[in-house]
Amino acid sequence: MLHVAVVGSGPSGVYAAQSLVQQTSVPDVRVLVLDRLPCPYGLVRYGVAPDHEKIKSLQNNLRAVLEDERIGFVGNVEVGPGGLRPEWLRTHFHAVVYCVGAAVDRKLGVPGEELYGSHSATDFVSWYSAHPDAVGNGFALEARSAVVVGVGNVAVDVARILARGADELRPTDVPHAALGALAASGVRAVHMVGRRGPSQAKFTTKELRELGALPKADVAVDPAELTLDPAYADPAGLPAVNRRNVEVLRGWADAEAGEGGTPAERRLALRFFLRPVEIVGDGAGRVAGVRFERTLPDGRGGVRGSGTYEVIEAQLVLRAVGYRGSPLAGLPFDAGSGTVPHLAGRVLRDGAASPGEYVAGWIKRGPTGVIGTNRPCAKETVLSLLADAPDLVRRRLPGEPLEAVRELGLSPVQWPGWLAIEAAEAALGASLGRRTVKIPDWAGLLGAAGGR
């Protein structure tokens, strides 16, 4: 029997487990999926915005995989210092697949980034997603104006949440404290800003169009900024998603030019060709605005500074300029790419494949793609593992790994514990007159799991 540990229960980890048990070349496989959190599903639970019910429903597909009798789930188990180290995993399993993602956000690297009111979008997402590591409500929601730096799907998500009314979020699983803070929010203007043009934006068209469907917000696009993009006049040569994005933005620019109706409660402006150079303070340690330099296409697919500047007033700044993997103690790490060196998923140590060690997901390829991209990524890794399996299974394992985990003083949460958390969240929602409401803290989650 081939015993495999999968570290991480997000999409890449679950898809790796699924590929392992669905293949036929190695007939008898058992998989133990480990996670630092007591809850499975990774960014599907803690990264997908609460108003994205369809995407969040992917949890049902991941659940079906984790309920397979050949797969076990063990949460509340850290891999790294203070928990299970890679050498321990190598001893207790024939193979280990690391699917630990890329959770560290990138900084802007500009003056003023430390001011009150300046945050990473990652922290904001964790807060409204009830991640147990999230900081409290320190997001300056008393602000009148907010700037979101970035033009990817995360930027769209946080801009949309800021521009939504609380009544629209009430039916979702957003934690109750976050819902109350958003209900009291003073934000009326949201600026989403990118340093390059609309044809190079990273958001998907579906996400972009959702901004135009917000019932209490108007979308504003500056036609002059759109026309700075060389591809704007003739987007036919662009990839399909970029072409569709340009078409949506053109439609909004045309509609704004011709409308004169009653303005909505909030305004969401999409800005392009602006590079942040400073977060401006008010003299009392708080954000007062963001100073941007106008950029222009450089003719090589990038941008250059123009030497002209503007300040967008804001009391809240959220940076959404990408994620980065972080080192895991005991594994090699490429600091340049933020990934673990690998060959078709096989971990490379000093250039050679390390027997029984594999990676999948963002820690393998970097923070690229959408949720579905993890499926072929995981499959490639599993094919490498299966090719190595005849050599891997020759090694005798010391015994039942879950008992060995407990002997280390750890308190694993198994599948029944997760089901108890789900039931507690449903009960919490009912008590508040809402649907399921997430439990936002470690004590609440572990208390609901009850040691199961």
PENOR-V365109 format. One record per residue. N is the residue number from 1. RES is the residue in one letter. PSI is psi in whole degrees, 0 to 359 (none if undefined). Layout:
n=N res=RES psi=PSI
n=N res=RES psi=PSI
This chain:
n=1 res=M psi=134
n=2 res=L psi=119
n=3 res=H psi=122
n=4 res=V psi=135
n=5 res=A psi=134
n=6 res=V psi=121
n=7 res=V psi=107
n=8 res=G psi=127
n=9 res=S psi=23
n=10 res=G psi=188
n=11 res=P psi=315
n=12 res=S psi=320
n=13 res=G psi=316
n=14 res=V psi=321
n=15 res=Y psi=325
n=16 res=A psi=315
n=17 res=A psi=318
n=18 res=Q psi=315
n=19 res=S psi=325
n=20 res=L psi=319
n=21 res=V psi=345
n=22 res=Q psi=345
n=23 res=Q psi=166
n=24 res=T psi=354
n=25 res=S psi=329
n=26 res=V psi=105
n=27 res=P psi=333
n=28 res=D psi=102
n=29 res=V psi=137
n=30 res=R psi=135
n=31 res=V psi=133
n=32 res=L psi=117
n=33 res=V psi=120
n=34 res=L psi=144
n=35 res=D psi=145
n=36 res=R psi=328
n=37 res=L psi=157
n=38 res=P psi=356
n=39 res=C psi=142
n=40 res=P psi=181
n=41 res=Y psi=355
n=42 res=G psi=231
n=43 res=L psi=345
n=44 res=V psi=325
n=45 res=R psi=320
n=46 res=Y psi=11
n=47 res=G psi=334
n=48 res=V psi=131
n=49 res=A psi=146
n=50 res=P psi=338
n=51 res=D psi=6
n=52 res=H psi=69
n=53 res=E psi=322
n=54 res=K psi=316
n=55 res=I psi=320
n=56 res=K psi=336
n=57 res=S psi=349
n=58 res=L psi=340
n=59 res=Q psi=328
n=60 res=N psi=322
n=61 res=N psi=319
n=62 res=L psi=323
n=63 res=R psi=315
n=64 res=A psi=324
n=65 res=V psi=312
n=66 res=L psi=343
n=67 res=E psi=358
n=68 res=D psi=136
n=69 res=E psi=343
n=70 res=R psi=359
n=71 res=I psi=134
n=72 res=G psi=149
n=73 res=F psi=133
n=74 res=V psi=109
n=75 res=G psi=177
n=76 res=N psi=33
n=77 res=V psi=112
n=78 res=E psi=139
n=79 res=V psi=116
n=80 res=G psi=197
n=81 res=P psi=133
n=82 res=G psi=358
n=83 res=G psi=224
n=84 res=L psi=126
n=85 res=R psi=155
n=86 res=P psi=324
n=87 res=E psi=327
n=88 res=W psi=317
n=89 res=L psi=319
n=90 res=R psi=328
n=91 res=T psi=322
n=92 res=H psi=354
n=93 res=F psi=152
n=94 res=H psi=327
n=95 res=A psi=152
n=96 res=V psi=130
n=97 res=V psi=116
n=98 res=Y psi=120
n=99 res=C psi=59
n=100 res=V psi=4
n=101 res=G psi=198
n=102 res=A psi=88
n=103 res=A psi=352
n=104 res=V psi=131
n=105 res=D psi=156
n=106 res=R psi=144
n=107 res=K psi=161
n=108 res=L psi=328
n=109 res=G psi=38
n=110 res=V psi=157
n=111 res=P psi=146
n=112 res=G psi=2
n=113 res=E psi=343
n=114 res=E psi=358
n=115 res=L psi=153
n=116 res=Y psi=129
n=117 res=G psi=354
n=118 res=S psi=122
n=119 res=H psi=166
n=120 res=S psi=146
n=121 res=A psi=330
n=122 res=T psi=315
n=123 res=D psi=322
n=124 res=F psi=316
n=125 res=V psi=316
n=126 res=S psi=322
n=127 res=W psi=309
n=128 res=Y psi=351
n=129 res=S psi=1
n=130 res=A psi=34
n=131 res=H psi=133
n=132 res=P psi=344
n=133 res=D psi=356
n=134 res=A psi=145
n=135 res=V psi=168
n=136 res=G psi=188
n=137 res=N psi=84
n=138 res=G psi=35
n=139 res=F psi=18
n=140 res=A psi=47
n=141 res=L psi=358
n=142 res=E psi=355
n=143 res=A psi=151
n=144 res=R psi=325
n=145 res=S psi=140
n=146 res=A psi=144
n=147 res=V psi=128
n=148 res=V psi=115
n=149 res=V psi=116
n=150 res=G psi=153
n=151 res=V psi=47
n=152 res=G psi=186
n=153 res=N psi=328
n=154 res=V psi=318
n=155 res=A psi=317
n=156 res=V psi=318
n=157 res=D psi=309
n=158 res=V psi=325
n=159 res=A psi=319
n=160 res=R psi=318
n=161 res=I psi=320
n=162 res=L psi=328
n=163 res=A psi=353
n=164 res=R psi=154
n=165 res=G psi=153
n=166 res=A psi=328
n=167 res=D psi=330
n=168 res=E psi=335
n=169 res=L psi=346
n=170 res=R psi=322
n=171 res=P psi=354
n=172 res=T psi=182
n=173 res=D psi=16
n=174 res=V psi=137
n=175 res=P psi=151
n=176 res=H psi=321
n=177 res=A psi=319
n=178 res=A psi=321
n=179 res=L psi=317
n=180 res=G psi=319
n=181 res=A psi=321
n=182 res=L psi=327
n=183 res=A psi=326
n=184 res=A psi=2
n=185 res=S psi=140
n=186 res=G psi=1
n=187 res=V psi=123
n=188 res=R psi=344
n=189 res=A psi=129
n=190 res=V psi=126
n=191 res=H psi=119
n=192 res=M psi=121
n=193 res=V psi=133
n=194 res=G psi=149
n=195 res=R psi=344
n=196 res=R psi=191
n=197 res=G psi=174
n=198 res=P psi=331
n=199 res=S psi=348
n=200 res=Q psi=4
n=201 res=A psi=150
n=202 res=K psi=355
n=203 res=F psi=155
n=204 res=T psi=157
n=205 res=T psi=323
n=206 res=K psi=314
n=207 res=E psi=317
n=208 res=L psi=314
n=209 res=R psi=331
n=210 res=E psi=331
n=211 res=L psi=325
n=212 res=G psi=351
n=213 res=A psi=4
n=214 res=L psi=125
n=215 res=P psi=339
n=216 res=K psi=22
n=217 res=A psi=138
n=218 res=D psi=143
n=219 res=V psi=132
n=220 res=A psi=132
n=221 res=V psi=133
n=222 res=D psi=111
n=223 res=P psi=327
n=224 res=A psi=324
n=225 res=E psi=324
n=226 res=L psi=319
n=227 res=T psi=350
n=228 res=L psi=338
n=229 res=D psi=121
n=230 res=P psi=333
n=231 res=A psi=355
n=232 res=Y psi=318
n=233 res=A psi=326
n=234 res=D psi=86
n=235 res=P psi=10
n=236 res=A psi=329
n=237 res=G psi=0
n=238 res=L psi=157
n=239 res=P psi=154
n=240 res=A psi=315
n=241 res=V psi=321
n=242 res=N psi=323
n=243 res=R psi=316
n=244 res=R psi=322
n=245 res=N psi=315
n=246 res=V psi=319
n=247 res=E psi=319
n=248 res=V psi=314
n=249 res=L psi=321
n=250 res=R psi=319
n=251 res=G psi=318
n=252 res=W psi=319
n=253 res=A psi=318
n=254 res=D psi=319
n=255 res=A psi=320
n=256 res=E psi=323
n=257 res=A psi=332
n=258 res=G psi=0
n=259 res=E psi=154
n=260 res=G psi=30
n=261 res=G psi=186
n=262 res=T psi=128
n=263 res=P psi=150
n=264 res=A psi=175
n=265 res=E psi=326
n=266 res=R psi=158
n=267 res=R psi=131
n=268 res=L psi=110
n=269 res=A psi=130
n=270 res=L psi=118
n=271 res=R psi=147
n=272 res=F psi=162
n=273 res=F psi=45
n=274 res=L psi=126
n=275 res=R psi=125
n=276 res=P psi=132
n=277 res=V psi=344
n=278 res=E psi=139
n=279 res=I psi=118
n=280 res=V psi=133
n=281 res=G psi=166
n=282 res=D psi=6
n=283 res=G psi=350
n=284 res=A psi=21
n=285 res=G psi=13
n=286 res=R psi=154
n=287 res=V psi=135
n=288 res=A psi=345
n=289 res=G psi=179
n=290 res=V psi=129
n=291 res=R psi=126
n=292 res=F psi=147
n=293 res=E psi=133
n=294 res=R psi=130
n=295 res=T psi=161
n=296 res=L psi=150
n=297 res=P psi=139
n=298 res=D psi=3
n=299 res=G psi=357
n=300 res=R psi=17
n=301 res=G psi=355
n=302 res=G psi=198
n=303 res=V psi=160
n=304 res=R psi=155
n=305 res=G psi=147
n=306 res=S psi=345
n=307 res=G psi=6
n=308 res=T psi=148
n=309 res=Y psi=158
n=310 res=E psi=154
n=311 res=V psi=127
n=312 res=I psi=122
n=313 res=E psi=137
n=314 res=A psi=148
n=315 res=Q psi=356
n=316 res=L psi=129
n=317 res=V psi=129
n=318 res=L psi=121
n=319 res=R psi=132
n=320 res=A psi=66
n=321 res=V psi=25
n=322 res=G psi=166
n=323 res=Y psi=169
n=324 res=R psi=139
n=325 res=G psi=155
n=326 res=S psi=155
n=327 res=P psi=145
n=328 res=L psi=120
n=329 res=A psi=128
n=330 res=G psi=352
n=331 res=L psi=148
n=332 res=P psi=157
n=333 res=F psi=135
n=334 res=D psi=105
n=335 res=A psi=332
n=336 res=G psi=316
n=337 res=S psi=347
n=338 res=G psi=31
n=339 res=T psi=168
n=340 res=V psi=128
n=341 res=P psi=137
n=342 res=H psi=165
n=343 res=L psi=108
n=344 res=A psi=36
n=345 res=G psi=345
n=346 res=R psi=125
n=347 res=V psi=133
n=348 res=L psi=125
n=349 res=R psi=118
n=350 res=D psi=38
n=351 res=G psi=353
n=352 res=A psi=147
n=353 res=A psi=131
n=354 res=S psi=118
n=355 res=P psi=126
n=356 res=G psi=6
n=357 res=E psi=130
n=358 res=Y psi=162
n=359 res=V psi=153
n=360 res=A psi=159
n=361 res=G psi=205
n=362 res=W psi=328
n=363 res=I psi=345
n=364 res=K psi=312
n=365 res=R psi=355
n=366 res=G psi=166
n=367 res=P psi=74
n=368 res=T psi=157
n=369 res=G psi=181
n=370 res=V psi=184
n=371 res=I psi=316
n=372 res=G psi=338
n=373 res=T psi=336
n=374 res=N psi=339
n=375 res=R psi=304
n=376 res=P psi=329
n=377 res=C psi=313
n=378 res=A psi=321
n=379 res=K psi=319
n=380 res=E psi=316
n=381 res=T psi=316
n=382 res=V psi=323
n=383 res=L psi=322
n=384 res=S psi=317
n=385 res=L psi=316
n=386 res=L psi=325
n=387 res=A psi=330
n=388 res=D psi=348
n=389 res=A psi=318
n=390 res=P psi=325
n=391 res=D psi=325
n=392 res=L psi=320
n=393 res=V psi=353
n=394 res=R psi=339
n=395 res=R psi=131
n=396 res=R psi=132
n=397 res=L psi=154
n=398 res=P psi=342
n=399 res=G psi=195
n=400 res=E psi=116
n=401 res=P psi=328
n=402 res=L psi=321
n=403 res=E psi=322
n=404 res=A psi=327
n=405 res=V psi=314
n=406 res=R psi=325
n=407 res=E psi=339
n=408 res=L psi=359
n=409 res=G psi=9
n=410 res=L psi=158
n=411 res=S psi=81
n=412 res=P psi=146
n=413 res=V psi=117
n=414 res=Q psi=184
n=415 res=W psi=317
n=416 res=P psi=327
n=417 res=G psi=319
n=418 res=W psi=319
n=419 res=L psi=326
n=420 res=A psi=323
n=421 res=I psi=315
n=422 res=E psi=315
n=423 res=A psi=321
n=424 res=A psi=323
n=425 res=E psi=325
n=426 res=A psi=319
n=427 res=A psi=322
n=428 res=L psi=315
n=429 res=G psi=316
n=430 res=A psi=322
n=431 res=S psi=338
n=432 res=L psi=5
n=433 res=G psi=25
n=434 res=R psi=179
n=435 res=R psi=197
n=436 res=T psi=133
n=437 res=V psi=129
n=438 res=K psi=143
n=439 res=I psi=125
n=440 res=P psi=5
n=441 res=D psi=157
n=442 res=W psi=313
n=443 res=A psi=317
n=444 res=G psi=319
n=445 res=L psi=313
n=446 res=L psi=326
n=447 res=G psi=320
n=448 res=A psi=324
n=449 res=A psi=330
n=450 res=G psi=30
n=451 res=G psi=12
n=452 res=R psi=none
